[in-house]
């Protein structure tokens, strides 16, 4: 029997199921596995230097769509100065695809899907699927970001805000210039409209799963501003999340019985399809998902929002929702299938360690 030593760093609570899964794997030699969230805590680099690198593995864990770009400096240091073998480094996050990545990636939504259904009643018979639409779309934005500002600025320019409910920059204001920063990206004539409060003042992370507000429930379309998006200027924002992946933001749309329009990295819609979710291609033209330029992608997304707002009346929305009701139920069932899906996670990790020759 070979020994598997596991060390964790940077977590207030253990990453979902990871230690249990690693401990369940039968290795063919002794291994040391470090599991760390390099975004929130220091890491014992000096300790790593002293270790035998042949059987040392580093799992970088993040509950969101982080990939190589976010960890690039740390990973490069681990390889160049600590001697860690690149193939022995694996990022585990909700990023489902990552190009130009010199290390491994295991993307999986099991943990965040499970957390979402734990915090929200996803029983299709008791969810909000039967709420009659009162407006076309919802667009929730707790954190101010350039792509969200551009999106909402465009919604204002096209007078589409009359069709939807929008929030923007509802984070607690800690500094005098927070509000000034939040308004950057908007035309000056819109500055007085920011922040936009919809569900509650000072929306905090621990309330991010709340979907009880009627303004949220009453929309048929959900303009989902996902956690990740490419930078408009990579030379300035070199570590912006740019890998496709979905989080509770998208899951909430499915639970609510809503049709998502994704503000997310190129390829996110395709990844969502590959996970088995219905993205309603017959209703929304998601071809924006293939546009490489992140700014032009938002322009095309605005065209889609304008199309659905001009095509459907509120009465039409109610008829459409009734017509496709069973497809919403399918999405919630798919979400429940993914939640805490240990079987798939185990297969992914066994395959990874087998590729490294230790299983």
C-alpha positions in Angstrom: 0.0 0.0 0.0 1.5 3.3 -1.1 1.1 6.5 0.9 -0.7 9.6 -0.4 0.1 12.7 1.7 -2.2 15.6 1.2 -1.6 19.2 2.3 -4.0 22.1 1.9 -3.4 25.8 1.9 -5.6 28.9 1.6 -9.0 27.6 2.4 -11.6 28.7 5.0 -13.5 25.5 4.2 -12.2 22.5 2.4 -12.7 22.4 -1.4 -15.7 20.2 -2.3 -14.9 16.4 -2.2 -11.3 16.9 -3.4 -9.4 15.3 -0.5 -11.8 12.4 -0.4 -11.5 11.8 -4.1 -7.7 11.9 -4.0 -7.6 9.6 -1.0 -9.8 7.1 -2.8 -7.4 6.7 -5.7 -5.0 3.7 -5.6 -1.5 5.0 -6.5 1.4 2.8 -7.6 4.0 4.8 -5.6 4.1 7.3 -2.7 2.8 10.7 -3.7 2.6 14.1 -2.1 -0.3 16.3 -3.1 -0.6 20.0 -2.3 -4.1 21.5 -2.7 -4.1 25.3 -2.6 -6.1 28.4 -3.5 -3.3 30.6 -4.7 -5.6 33.6 -5.0 -6.2 34.1 -1.3 -3.2 32.9 0.7 0.5 32.5 0.7 2.1 29.2 -0.4 5.1 27.4 1.1 7.4 27.9 -1.9 10.5 27.3 0.1 9.2 24.0 1.4 8.4 22.9 -2.2 12.1 23.5 -3.2 13.2 20.9 -0.7 10.8 18.2 -1.9 11.4 15.4 -4.4 9.5 16.7 -7.5 9.0 13.4 -9.3 6.1 12.4 -7.0 4.9 15.9 -6.0 1.7 17.2 -7.4 0.1 20.6 -7.0 -3.7 21.1 -7.4 -4.7 24.7 -7.7 -8.3 24.9 -6.7 -10.8 27.8 -7.4 -14.6 27.7 -7.1 -14.9 30.0 -10.1 -13.8 30.1 -13.7 -10.1 30.8 -13.0 -7.5 29.3 -15.3 -3.9 29.6 -16.2 -3.8 33.4 -16.7 -5.0 34.1 -13.2 -2.2 31.9 -11.7 0.4 32.6 -14.3 3.0 34.3 -12.1 2.7 31.7 -9.3 2.8 28.8 -11.8 5.8 30.2 -13.6 7.6 30.7 -10.3 6.8 27.2 -9.2 8.3 25.8 -12.4 11.3 28.0 -12.8 12.4 28.5 -9.2 10.9 25.6 -7.3 11.5 22.9 -9.9 7.9 21.6 -10.0 7.2 19.5 -13.1 4.6 21.3 -15.3 2.6 18.2 -16.0 2.3 17.7 -12.2 0.4 21.0 -11.8 -3.3 20.8 -12.3 -5.9 23.7 -12.0 -9.3 22.5 -10.8 -12.0 25.1 -11.3 -15.3 25.8 -13.1 -13.3 26.9 -16.2 -14.3 24.3 -18.8 -11.8 25.0 -21.5 -8.4 26.8 -21.5 -6.2 27.5 -24.5 -2.5 28.2 -24.2 -2.3 26.5 -20.8 1.1 24.9 -20.0 -0.3 22.9 -17.1 -3.4 20.6 -16.8 -6.9 21.7 -16.2 -9.8 19.8 -14.7 -13.0 21.8 -15.2 -16.1 20.7 -13.4 -19.3 22.3 -12.2 -20.3 19.6 -9.6 -19.4 21.7 -6.5 -21.0 25.0 -7.5 -24.0 23.2 -8.9 -24.4 21.5 -5.6 -24.0 24.7 -3.6 -26.7 26.3 -5.8 -29.3 23.6 -5.4 -28.6 23.5 -1.6 -29.4 27.2 -1.4 -32.4 27.3 -3.8 -35.4 25.0 -4.1 -34.9 23.5 -7.5 -37.8 21.1 -7.4 -39.4 21.9 -10.8 -42.9 21.7 -9.2 -42.0 24.3 -6.6 -39.6 26.6 -8.4 -40.5 29.9 -10.0 -41.2 28.4 -13.4 -44.9 29.3 -13.3 -44.4 33.0 -12.6 -46.1 34.9 -15.4 -43.6 37.3 -17.1 -44.1 41.0 -16.3 -41.0 42.2 -18.2 -38.6 40.9 -20.8 -35.3 40.6 -19.1 -33.3 40.7 -15.9 -29.6 41.7 -15.7 -27.9 41.6 -12.3 -24.5 43.1 -11.7 -23.1 43.3 -8.2 -19.6 44.0 -9.2 -18.7 46.9 -11.6 -16.7 45.6 -14.6 -15.9 47.1 -18.0 -18.0 44.6 -20.0 -21.0 45.1 -17.7 -20.7 48.9 -18.0 -20.5 48.6 -21.8 -23.5 46.3 -21.9 -25.7 48.5 -19.7 -24.5 51.7 -21.4 -25.6 50.1 -24.7 -29.0 49.2 -23.2 -29.5 52.8 -22.2 -28.5 54.0 -25.7 -31.1 51.8 -27.3 -33.8 52.6 -24.7 -34.0 48.9 -23.9 -34.0 49.5 -20.1 -37.8 50.0 -20.3 -38.1 46.3 -21.1 -36.1 45.0 -18.2 -34.9 45.2 -14.6 -31.2 46.0 -14.0 -28.8 46.3 -11.1 -25.3 47.6 -11.2 -22.6 48.1 -8.6 -24.5 47.1 -5.5 -21.4 46.2 -3.5 -20.9 48.1 -0.2 -19.2 51.4 -0.9 -15.9 51.4 1.2 -14.1 54.4 -0.3 -15.1 57.8 -1.6 -13.9 57.0 -5.1 -15.7 53.6 -5.4 -18.7 55.4 -7.0 -16.5 57.3 -9.4 -14.9 54.0 -10.5 -18.2 52.3 -10.9 -19.4 55.0 -13.3 -16.4 54.7 -15.5 -17.3 53.0 -18.8 -20.7 54.9 -18.9 -21.4 58.0 -20.9 -21.4 61.0 -18.6 -25.1 61.5 -19.1 -25.8 58.2 -17.4 -23.6 58.7 -14.3 -26.5 59.8 -12.1 -28.2 56.4 -12.7 -25.3 54.5 -11.2 -25.5 52.6 -8.8 -28.7 50.9 -9.9 -30.3 49.1 -6.9 -32.9 46.4 -7.7 -33.1 43.7 -5.1 -31.4 45.3 -2.1 -28.8 47.8 -1.0 -25.2 46.5 -0.5 -25.7 43.1 -2.1 -23.1 40.8 -0.5 -21.6 37.6 -1.7 -23.5 35.5 0.8 -26.8 36.7 -0.7 -25.7 35.9 -4.3 -28.1 32.9 -4.4 -31.2 34.9 -3.5 -33.8 34.8 -6.3 -36.9 35.7 -4.2 -37.4 39.2 -5.6 -40.3 39.6 -7.9 -38.2 41.8 -10.2 -35.9 38.8 -10.7 -38.7 36.2 -11.0 -40.8 38.3 -13.5 -38.4 38.1 -16.4 -38.4 35.5 -19.2 -34.9 36.3 -20.4 -31.8 36.5 -18.1 -28.9 38.5 -19.4 -26.3 36.6 -17.4 -23.1 38.5 -16.8 -20.9 35.6 -15.8 -17.9 35.8 -13.5 -15.4 35.5 -16.4 -14.9 37.8 -19.4 -11.9 38.7 -21.5 -10.1 42.0 -21.0 -10.6 44.7 -23.5 -6.9 45.6 -23.1 -4.8 42.5 -22.1 -1.7 44.7 -21.7 -3.4 46.5 -18.8 -5.5 43.6 -17.4 -3.2 40.6 -18.0 -4.9 38.2 -15.6 -8.6 38.8 -16.5 -10.6 35.6 -16.4 -11.0 34.6 -20.1 -11.9 30.9 -20.0 -15.4 29.6 -20.7 -17.2 28.4 -17.6 -20.6 28.8 -15.9 -21.5 29.4 -12.3 -24.5 30.0 -10.1 -25.4 33.0 -12.2 -26.4 30.8 -15.1 -27.8 28.1 -12.8 -30.2 30.7 -11.3 -31.6 31.4 -14.8 -32.3 27.7 -15.3 -34.0 27.4 -11.9 -36.1 30.5 -12.5 -37.3 29.1 -15.9 -35.5 31.8 -17.9 -33.8 31.9 -21.2 -30.1 32.9 -20.8 -28.2 35.4 -22.9 -24.5 35.1 -21.9 -22.1 37.9 -21.3 -19.2 35.4 -21.0 -15.9 34.4 -22.7 -16.0 33.1 -26.3 -17.2 29.5 -26.3 -19.2 29.6 -23.1 -22.5 28.9 -24.8 -21.0 25.9 -26.6 -19.6 24.5 -23.3 -23.0 24.9 -21.7 -24.6 22.9 -24.5 -21.9 20.2 -24.0 -22.9 19.9 -20.4 -26.4 19.0 -21.5 -28.3 22.2 -20.9 -30.9 23.6 -23.4 -29.8 27.2 -24.3 -32.9 27.7 -26.5 -31.1 28.2 -29.8 -34.4 28.4 -31.6 -35.3 31.5 -29.7 -32.0 33.3 -29.2 -29.2 33.5 -31.8 -26.1 32.6 -29.8 -23.8 33.1 -32.7 -22.2 35.9 -30.7 -20.5 33.1 -28.8 -18.1 32.7 -31.7 -17.0 36.3 -31.9 -13.4 36.6 -30.8 -13.3 40.4 -30.1 -14.9 40.8 -26.6 -16.2 44.3 -27.4 -17.8 43.4 -30.7 -19.4 40.3 -29.0 -21.2 42.7 -26.6 -22.5 44.7 -29.6 -24.0 41.5 -31.1 -25.5 40.6 -27.7 -27.1 44.0 -27.6 -28.7 43.2 -31.0 -30.1 40.0 -29.5 -31.5 41.8 -26.5 -33.1 44.4 -28.8 -34.5 41.6 -31.0 -36.3 39.8 -28.2 -37.6 43.0 -26.7 -39.0 44.2 -30.1 -40.3 40.7 -31.1 -42.4 39.8 -28.0 -45.0 41.6 -26.1 -45.5 40.8 -22.5 -48.5 38.7 -23.5 -46.3 36.9 -26.0 -43.8 36.2 -23.3 -46.4 34.4 -21.2 -47.5 32.3 -24.2 -43.8 31.5 -25.0 -43.1 30.5 -21.4 -46.0 28.1 -21.3 -45.0 26.6 -24.6 -41.5 25.8 -23.5 -42.2 25.0 -19.9 -41.1 21.4 -20.1 -37.6 22.6 -21.4 -37.1 24.6 -18.2 -37.9 21.5 -16.2 -35.3 19.6 -18.2 -32.7 22.2 -17.4 -33.4 21.9 -13.6 -33.1 18.2 -13.9 -29.8 18.4 -15.7 -28.6 20.8 -13.0 -29.5 18.3 -10.3 -27.7 15.6 -12.2 -24.5 17.6 -12.2 -24.8 18.6 -8.5 -22.1 16.9 -6.4 -21.4 14.5 -9.2 -18.6 12.6 -7.6 -18.6 9.8 -10.1 -17.5 12.1 -12.9 -15.0 13.9 -10.8 -13.4 10.6 -9.8 -13.1 9.6 -13.4 -11.4 12.9 -14.3 -8.9 12.6 -11.5 -8.1 9.0 -12.1 -7.5 9.8 -15.8 -5.2 12.7 -14.8 -3.0 10.7 -12.4 -2.9 7.8 -14.9 -1.6 10.1 -17.5 1.2 11.1 -15.1 2.1 7.5 -14.5 1.3 7.2 -10.8 -1.9 5.2 -11.1 
